Amino acid sequence: MTGFCRPAPWLALALLLAAAPARAASGPPPGFVLTDDADLAFTSPDGATRLEQYMKDSEDLFGVKWQVWARRGEEMTELKPEQAYPAFFRFTADSQWLVRMQKTGSGEQDLFLYRAENGTFVSATKTSLSDLAWAYFHSRPDTRTMKLDYHISANLMKGTEEAYRWLGVDWPNNRYLLISLSGEMDKHPKNVAVKGLADWKCRYDLKSGKFDVPAMFAKENAKALNWEIKR
């Protein structure tokens, strides 16, 4: 008759831990250091989420990397993508939406949109918000043929938290984002120093995911399409 031997308690615990899946580390990988620049730290209006930016230095200027992490209590989630520059952020007043204003080069900037989900923020669109805005710009009959070559920038207009009341509008809270597009052209007359697009404005509806141009911007947008600085 074969005797039954009960495994020692420490052995049973060891076997259990070995079988359990490893929990992913919460936080930036080794080599990334939290910046001490107070201007690069942002907190959601409800105080629940703090955005921290970490940098990994490099002797090569093009090797510098920045990561953004959303901290909620002890849990941290990276807001991708990793970039070569730090970023600035704006929340909607209800802390449900977050826009990242990301420098990508000299005079160039992208926008990324995140939404609150399961206690953190996740990407709200499959491509960047700036790519969507430019796609809308090039889909319109009055702008589709305009070609820009450099200093291509998408900017989030101030007033996100107050639903742009400073413009005299009465839009619903936490509903719209106002985006301004700019860029410059390589080809222009010799008597012109710079030519391109200057602050062409459109509106993004967070509820429907669609763009439009409010009538109040029509006049200034027409000027933006013909912007130039003569020599």
Order of alpha helices (4+ residues) and beta strands (2+ residues): alpha-beta-beta-beta-beta-beta-beta-beta-beta-beta-alpha-beta-beta-beta-beta-alpha-beta
